[in-house]
Amino acid sequence: MKFVYGSLIGGIWRDSPSTLRTVNPARPSQPVGTYGQATAAMVDEAVAAAAAAQRAWRKLPAPERCASFARFIDAIEANKERLAEAITAEQGKTLLESRGEIAKACSESRFMLQHVMTAEGTRHVPALRAGVRNIVLRRPRGVIVAITPWNFPVMTPMRKIAPALGFGNAAIIKPSEFTPAAACILGELATGMLPDGLLQVLHGGPDIGNALVGHRGVHGVTFTGSVGTGRRIIAATANNLAELSLELGGKNAVVIHDADDLDACLDQVASAALMCSGQRCTAVSRVLVRRALGERVAKGLAQRASRMRVGDGMDAATQLGPVTHLSQFEHVMSAVSKARSEGALVVAGGQGLEVQGCEGGYFFAPTILDRVEPHSAAAREEIFGPVISIVHYDTFDDAIAILNNVDYGLTAALFSNDAKVIARFVEECETGMLHVNHGTVPDSHMPFGGIKASGVGAYSVGPSAAAFYTTEHSVYLEN
């Protein structure tokens, strides 16, 4: 499999002498794609083309925009196998997971169009003066830049493209350098279906990212990725004061206080933690367990981790693919080594794996760390790999304190049948998304986002996205 793309600007694929290359994480010696990197001049051209396309697009009635975008979603579904293979080739997740990602992306996008339709209209507010009508309305923000990560090469771009275009904006996507193929296919599908310049794709590293997010012609920047990069984006947008929507890191926890069916609970925890090799922003990273259940939970999770078949995502028998790139693999290895040094007990995994036929692949064994101290790095810092840290607690007061004593606040789950415990969790858990008695998989129409270091600005997905993709205006009409 070989992908060759330039940058998509104004409906035309543009080559560049400077290229970036991708490899298959299951077989790093196997090249996958070659992509022409954008230049500073191309950034200017893309922003100008986006502004021109957006001026015409915003004038279309919302139903017409949504109907056009719905046809684009249909095209994505018709090309799901091609997209799934592109995801797996560069990201490493199983084909089953890649297909699921595309289905989720289409589902979210369709729900987002419904929110566009309901949020588009004006809102009348009672006036304080006789003979005056007060109206609150929303307008498209303008040109939106989306910087997207390598873990979900279709779903994350679509999570940004759908509301951007639905609400009447233009979008410029800069996909991750590790997984650009899927975004290029999305751009290819848009060509001839959506107006030229409305959806563009630019490749490059931090220099191109900085040029995009700080460009004077850009009105909004949406980013999903690390806290460090998020901070740099905030600094870069000081040049143009663009609106921000940032989805950042997480140290997500499941609290197991009591459970009628512990096996069913652990099935959900293992799935929520280890799928996509733990490289999901909502992946469970910590399991906080009441001490009386600690031994059973550690043993049960170790059994589930040890049974998972690790291998090439293209192999139908594989349950867990590789970590996506070498630096991330090394980060996971280092985090587990540090956890050992801080006293954690490795009860499953803990090392890289060699997979026959995939020599040199970035495979890391599903890992369970038991007896992790609440203050240790494994309990507080993001690992973003197939690693679960088990922390024991005595009282629910202790559980809440440990749960909240991290920089992040994305998502968390509680397993309990105690109504008072559930009520306290819902009231006191410091995360943007909370789950009770099930894993951390969000619905396609609910607001998605975090608090603390996990997010800045309006949540993506759901009705709250309008706060980022549109501007609000108060209108006073004297009769």
C-alpha positions in Angstrom: 0.0 0.0 0.0 1.4 3.4 -1.0 -0.2 6.8 -0.6 1.2 9.8 -2.5 -0.4 13.2 -1.9 0.4 16.9 -1.8 -1.6 19.5 -0.1 -5.2 20.2 -1.2 -5.5 24.0 -1.8 -8.5 25.5 -3.6 -9.6 22.2 -5.0 -6.2 21.4 -6.5 -3.6 19.0 -5.1 -0.3 20.8 -4.9 3.1 19.1 -4.9 6.1 20.3 -2.9 9.9 19.5 -3.0 9.9 18.9 0.7 8.1 15.7 1.8 7.3 13.7 4.9 7.0 9.9 4.9 5.0 7.5 6.9 5.6 3.8 7.8 3.6 0.9 9.0 4.0 0.7 12.8 3.6 -3.1 12.6 6.5 -3.2 10.1 8.5 0.0 10.4 10.7 -0.9 7.5 7.6 -0.8 5.3 6.9 2.6 3.8 3.2 3.6 3.5 3.0 7.2 2.3 4.8 10.2 0.9 3.3 13.7 1.4 4.3 17.1 0.1 4.8 19.6 2.9 3.1 22.9 2.6 5.1 26.2 2.5 4.4 29.5 4.1 3.2 30.8 0.7 0.8 27.8 0.5 -0.6 28.7 3.9 -1.5 32.2 2.6 -3.1 30.7 -0.5 -5.1 28.2 1.5 -6.4 30.9 3.9 -7.4 33.1 1.0 -9.1 30.3 -0.8 -11.0 29.3 2.4 -12.2 32.9 2.9 -13.5 33.1 -0.7 -15.3 29.8 -0.4 -16.7 30.6 3.0 -18.2 33.9 1.8 -20.4 32.1 -0.7 -21.1 29.0 1.5 -22.3 31.0 4.5 -25.1 32.5 2.3 -26.7 29.2 1.6 -29.6 28.2 3.9 -28.7 25.8 6.6 -30.8 23.0 5.1 -28.9 23.3 1.8 -25.5 23.2 3.6 -26.5 20.2 5.7 -27.9 18.3 2.6 -24.6 18.8 0.8 -22.6 17.7 3.8 -24.9 14.7 4.3 -24.0 13.5 0.8 -20.3 13.8 1.8 -21.0 11.6 4.8 -22.6 9.1 2.4 -19.5 9.1 0.3 -17.4 8.4 3.4 -19.5 5.4 4.2 -19.2 4.1 0.6 -15.4 4.3 1.0 -15.2 2.9 4.5 -13.0 -0.1 3.5 -10.5 2.1 1.7 -10.4 4.5 4.7 -10.2 1.7 7.2 -7.2 0.2 5.5 -5.5 3.6 5.3 -6.1 4.1 9.1 -4.7 0.7 10.0 -1.7 1.0 7.6 -0.5 4.2 9.3 -2.0 4.2 12.8 -1.8 0.4 13.5 -5.2 -0.3 15.1 -7.1 -3.3 14.0 -9.3 -3.1 10.9 -12.3 -3.8 13.2 -11.4 -0.7 15.2 -10.8 1.3 12.1 -14.2 0.4 10.7 -15.7 1.3 14.1 -14.0 4.7 14.0 -15.5 5.5 10.6 -19.0 4.4 11.7 -18.6 6.6 14.8 -17.4 9.5 12.8 -20.4 9.3 10.4 -22.8 8.9 13.3 -21.4 12.0 15.2 -21.5 14.0 12.0 -25.2 13.2 11.3 -26.1 14.2 14.8 -24.1 17.3 14.4 -26.1 18.4 11.4 -29.2 18.0 13.5 -27.7 20.4 16.1 -26.8 22.8 13.3 -30.5 22.9 12.1 -31.8 23.5 15.6 -29.1 26.1 16.6 -29.3 28.1 13.3 -32.4 30.1 14.0 -32.7 33.5 15.8 -33.8 33.8 19.4 -36.3 36.5 20.5 -35.7 38.0 23.9 -38.2 40.3 25.7 -37.2 43.9 25.4 -36.9 46.4 28.2 -38.1 49.3 26.0 -41.4 49.8 24.3 -41.3 49.6 20.6 -38.1 47.6 20.5 -37.6 44.0 19.5 -34.6 42.2 20.9 -33.1 39.3 18.9 -30.0 37.1 19.6 -28.6 35.5 16.5 -25.5 33.4 15.6 -23.3 33.8 12.5 -20.6 31.5 11.0 -17.2 32.3 12.6 -15.3 32.3 9.3 -12.1 30.3 8.5 -11.5 27.4 10.9 -8.1 25.7 11.2 -8.2 22.1 12.6 -5.0 20.5 13.9 -5.7 16.8 14.3 -3.9 13.9 16.0 -2.7 10.5 14.9 -4.9 8.2 17.0 -8.2 8.8 15.2 -7.3 9.9 11.6 -11.0 10.0 10.4 -13.1 10.6 13.5 -11.2 13.6 14.9 -11.1 15.5 11.6 -14.8 14.8 11.0 -15.6 15.9 14.5 -14.3 19.3 13.5 -15.2 19.4 9.8 -18.9 18.6 10.3 -19.8 21.5 12.7 -17.4 23.8 10.9 -19.1 23.4 7.5 -22.5 22.8 8.9 -22.5 26.2 10.6 -21.3 27.9 7.5 -17.5 28.1 7.9 -14.6 26.9 5.8 -12.1 24.4 7.3 -8.4 23.8 6.8 -7.1 20.5 8.2 -3.5 19.9 9.2 -3.4 16.1 9.9 -0.8 14.5 12.0 2.5 13.7 10.2 2.2 10.1 11.3 -1.3 9.4 9.8 -2.2 11.8 7.0 -3.6 9.3 4.4 -7.1 9.2 5.8 -7.4 13.0 5.8 -6.2 13.1 2.2 -8.9 10.6 1.2 -11.5 12.8 2.9 -10.2 15.8 0.9 -10.3 13.7 -2.3 -13.9 12.7 -1.6 -14.8 16.4 -1.0 -13.3 17.5 -4.3 -16.1 18.0 -6.8 -18.7 17.4 -4.1 -18.1 20.5 -1.9 -17.1 23.9 -3.2 -13.4 24.3 -3.9 -11.6 25.8 -1.0 -14.2 24.9 1.6 -12.3 21.9 2.9 -8.5 22.0 2.4 -5.7 19.7 3.7 -2.2 21.0 4.4 0.8 18.9 5.5 3.7 19.9 7.6 5.3 20.0 11.0 5.1 22.6 13.8 6.3 25.4 11.5 3.2 25.0 9.3 1.0 24.5 12.3 2.2 27.8 13.8 1.8 29.6 10.5 -1.8 28.4 10.2 -3.0 29.0 13.8 -1.4 32.5 13.9 -2.6 33.6 10.5 -4.5 36.9 10.5 -7.1 35.4 8.2 -8.0 32.6 10.6 -10.9 33.1 13.0 -10.9 29.8 15.0 -8.5 27.1 15.9 -9.6 23.6 17.0 -6.9 21.2 18.2 -6.8 17.7 19.7 -3.6 16.5 21.2 -1.1 17.0 24.0 -1.2 19.7 26.7 2.3 20.9 25.6 1.2 21.5 22.0 -2.0 23.1 23.3 0.0 25.6 25.2 2.1 26.4 22.2 -1.1 26.9 20.1 -2.5 29.3 22.7 0.7 31.4 22.5 0.7 31.3 18.6 -2.9 32.6 18.4 -1.9 35.7 20.4 -1.1 37.1 16.9 -4.7 36.9 15.6 -6.7 36.3 18.8 -8.5 33.4 17.1 -11.2 31.6 19.1 -9.9 28.3 20.6 -11.3 24.9 21.2 -8.7 22.5 22.6 -9.1 18.9 23.5 -6.0 17.9 25.5 -4.7 15.1 27.6 -6.3 12.9 30.2 -5.5 10.5 33.1 -8.9 8.9 33.1 -10.0 6.7 36.0 -12.5 4.0 36.8 -13.5 3.7 40.4 -14.6 0.2 41.4 -16.4 0.5 44.7 -18.7 -2.5 44.5 -20.2 -4.5 41.7 -22.8 -7.3 41.5 -21.1 -8.7 38.5 -17.3 -8.1 38.8 -16.5 -10.1 35.7 -18.8 -7.9 33.5 -17.3 -4.8 35.1 -13.7 -5.9 34.4 -14.7 -6.8 30.8 -15.7 -3.2 30.3 -12.7 -1.8 32.1 -10.2 -3.8 30.0 -11.9 -2.8 26.8 -12.0 0.8 27.8 -8.4 0.8 28.7 -6.7 -1.4 26.1 -8.4 -1.0 22.8 -6.4 1.1 20.3 -3.4 0.1 22.4 -4.6 2.6 25.0 -4.1 5.4 22.5 -7.5 7.0 23.0 -8.0 10.3 24.9 -10.9 8.6 26.8 -9.0 5.4 27.5 -9.0 4.3 31.1 -5.5 4.7 32.6 -6.2 4.3 36.3 -8.3 1.8 38.2 -9.1 3.0 41.7 -10.4 -0.1 43.6 -11.7 -0.5 47.1 -9.0 -2.5 49.0 -11.4 -5.4 49.7 -11.7 -6.0 46.0 -8.1 -5.2 45.0 -6.7 -8.7 44.7 -9.7 -9.9 42.6 -9.5 -6.8 40.3 -5.8 -7.1 39.7 -6.0 -10.8 39.0 -9.0 -10.4 36.7 -7.4 -7.6 34.7 -4.1 -9.5 34.4 -6.0 -12.5 33.0 -7.8 -10.4 30.4 -4.6 -8.6 29.4 -2.6 -11.8 29.0 -5.3 -13.3 26.8 -5.2 -10.5 24.2 -3.7 -11.4 20.9 -1.2 -8.7 19.8 -0.2 -8.3 16.2 -0.6 -6.6 12.8 -3.9 -4.7 12.7 -4.5 -6.1 9.2 -4.7 -9.6 10.6 -8.3 -10.5 11.4 -7.1 -12.5 14.5 -5.4 -9.5 16.1 -7.1 -7.9 19.1 -4.4 -5.3 19.8 -2.3 -3.5 17.3 1.0 -1.7 17.7 1.8 1.6 19.3 1.7 4.1 16.5 5.3 5.4 16.4 8.7 4.9 17.9 8.8 7.9 20.2 5.4 6.9 21.7 6.6 3.3 22.1 9.7 4.6 23.9 7.6 6.8 26.1 5.4 3.9 27.2 8.5 1.7 27.9 10.0 4.5 30.0 6.7 5.1 31.9 6.5 1.4 32.8 10.2 1.3 33.8 9.6 4.3 36.1 6.6 2.7 37.6 8.7 -0.3 38.5 11.3 1.9 40.2 8.5 3.6 42.2 7.3 0.3 43.6 4.5 -0.8 41.2 4.0 -4.5 40.8 3.8 -5.7 37.2 1.2 -8.4 37.1 0.9 -8.7 33.3 2.9 -7.4 30.4 5.4 -4.8 31.1 7.6 -5.1 28.0 7.8 -4.8 24.3 6.8 -7.8 22.2 8.2 -9.5 19.1 5.5 -10.6 16.7 6.4 -13.2 14.1 6.4 -11.7 10.6 6.4 -8.2 12.1 10.0 -7.8 13.1 10.8 -4.4 14.6 7.1 -3.5 15.1 6.1 -1.2 17.9 4.3 -3.8 19.9 3.9 -3.4 23.7 2.3 -6.1 25.8 -1.0 -5.1 27.5 0.3 -4.2 31.0 -1.3 -4.2 34.4 0.5 -2.3 37.2 -0.8 -3.2 40.7 -0.1 -1.5 44.0 0.5 1.9 42.3 1.0 4.7 44.9 -1.4 7.6 44.4 1.5 10.1 44.3 3.6 8.2 41.7 4.0 9.1 38.1 2.0 6.1 36.9 -1.0 7.3 38.9 -0.7 11.0 37.8 0.9 11.3 34.4 -0.5 10.4 31.0 1.0 7.3 29.4 -1.1 6.9 26.3 -0.4 3.2 25.9 -1.8 -0.2 26.8 -1.1 0.3 30.5 -3.5 0.2 33.5 -2.4 1.5 36.9 -4.3 0.0 39.8 -4.5 2.1 43.0 -6.1 0.8 46.2 -8.2 2.9 48.5 -10.0 2.4 51.8 -12.9 4.9 51.9 -14.8 6.7 49.2 -13.4 9.9 50.6 -10.0 8.5 49.7 -11.2 7.5 46.2 -12.6 11.0 45.4 -9.3 12.6 46.6 -7.2 10.3 44.5 -9.5 10.6 41.5 -9.3 14.4 41.5 -5.7 14.9 42.5 -4.4 15.0 38.9 -4.0 17.9 36.4 -6.5 16.4 34.0 -10.3 16.3 33.9 -11.5 14.5 30.8 -13.6 11.5 31.7 -14.1 9.0 34.6 -16.4 6.1 35.5 -17.8 4.6 38.7 -19.0 1.1 39.3 -21.2 1.0 42.4 -24.8 0.1 43.5 -24.7 2.5 46.4 -27.0 5.5 45.6 -25.2 7.8 48.0 -21.8 6.9 46.4 -23.2 7.5 42.9 -24.6 10.8 44.0 -21.3 11.9 45.4 -19.4 10.8 42.3 -21.7 12.8 40.0 -21.4 15.9 42.2 -17.7 15.7 43.1 -15.8 14.1 40.2 -13.8 16.7 38.4 -14.1 15.6 34.8 -16.1 16.8 31.8 -17.7 13.4 31.2 -18.9 11.0 33.9 -20.1 7.4 33.4 -21.8 5.3 36.0 -21.7 1.5 35.8 -20.3 1.3 32.3 -17.1 2.1 30.4 -16.0 5.5 29.1 -17.4 5.3 25.6 -19.3 8.5 24.8 -22.6 8.8 22.8 -22.4 10.4 19.4 -24.7 13.3 20.2 -23.5 14.3 23.7 -21.1 17.1 24.5 -17.5 15.9 24.4 -14.8 17.6 26.3 -12.9 18.1 29.5 -12.0 20.5 32.3 -8.8 21.5 34.0 -5.8 20.6 31.7 -8.0 18.4 29.5 -9.7 21.2 27.6 -10.0 24.8 26.7 -13.0 26.5 25.2 -16.3 25.0 24.0 -16.8 21.2 23.9 -16.9 19.5 20.5 -19.9 17.4 19.5 -23.4 18.3 20.6 -25.2 21.7 20.9 -22.3 23.3 22.8 -20.1 23.2 19.7 -22.1 26.2 18.4 -20.3 28.4 20.9 -17.0 27.8 19.0 -18.1 27.5 15.4 -20.4 30.6 15.5 -20.3 34.1 16.9 -23.2 35.5 18.9 -24.9 38.9 18.2 -27.4 41.0 20.1 -29.8 42.9 17.8 -32.1 45.7 18.8 -34.8 46.6 16.3 -36.9 49.8 16.9 -40.3 49.6 15.3 
